């Protein structure tokens, strides 16, 4: 049995050299030898100025900006399509396994400090930005689409032009339940809560509780 103190020193040593270079990815893998998976690895993000990026995460993005404490879990994909804008993750952002963040023409992603994404979330920033504030809690299987396809009857669906009503802006201290979908041109106000399975197609005021398809405000926090 290897003493806990030795395990900590091992992880600390290798995390100092971890990063997105090929050598840095090898060092990250070595740091994981005595570390459990999933949230058991989260503490490693504090050991490097650019946080923790799992060796099994796929990073295909030329303008990824990471801050201290960022945690990117197994099988996360961060992808830059043609003319895609930056992805900026502020300090202590958590992105758990199998989530996808992608940017295309006219799109960018900005996530404020201490916000977290549970597994299998998707952020597809095309035509408009996705801006998420601080201390936002996002449950599994949530999706964010700041664009839509046209519906002209005389054109194949796959050839419909992409269009947008504007970007997505989620203010600080918001909570999104499991499976929430947020569409283009939407602002979710500070302190709002969105119920599981809801589809947000219009603005939600500060401190509102919204549920349903489409999501409607049913009460205000504090009532």
C-alpha positions, 0 to 999 in steps of 0.5 A, a space after each residue: 500500500 502506497 502512503 497517501 502522502 507519496 501519492 500527493 507528492 507524485 501528482 504534484 510533481 507531474 502536474 507542474 509539467 502537464 499541459 497541451 503539448 505532447 510532453 505535457 499530455 504524457 505528464 498529465 497521464 503520469 500524474 493520474 497513476 494514483 488518482 481516482 476518476 471523475 470528480 476525484 481528479 478535480 483537485 489536480 486542477 489547482 496544481 497547474 496555472 492552466 488547470 487540468 485537461 484529461 489525457 483523453 480529452 480532445 482539443 482541436 482549437 487554436 484559441 482556447 484560453 484556460 485559467 487556473 483551476 479549470 477542470 476538463 474531464 475525460 472525453 471532453 471535445 473542444 473543437 474550432 470549426 472554420 472561422 470559429 472564435 475563442 473559447 475562454 474558461 475562467 478560473 475554476 470552471 468544471 467541464 465533466 466528461 463527454 461534453 462538447 464545446 465548439 465554435 464556428 463562424 461568428 461564434 465564441 464561448 465565454 464561461 465565468 469563474 466557478 461555473 460547472 457543466 455536468 456530463 454530456 452537455 453541448 455548446 455549439 456557438 455558430 453565428 452568435 456567442 454563448 456567454 455564461 456568467 459566474 457560479 452557474 450550475 448546469 446539470 447533465 445533457 443540457 444544450 445551447 444553440 445560438 442559431 437555427 435552420 430555415 424552414 422554407 418548403 422549397 429547399 431540402 432540410 439539410 440545405 436550409 440556411 443557418 440563421 440566428 436571433 442573437 447569442 445566448 447570455 446566461 447571467 451569474 448564479 443560474 441553475 439549469 436542470 437536467 436536459 435543458 435546451 437554450 435557443 438563440 437570442 435568449 437571456 437568462 437573468 441572474 439567479 434564475 432557475 430552469 426546470 429539467 427538460 425545459 426548452 428556453 426560447 425567450 428571456 427569463 427575468 432575474 430570480 425567476 423559476 421557469 419550466 416547460 416547453 417552451 419554458 414559462 415563468 411559474 414563480 419568482 424565488 422568494 415567493 
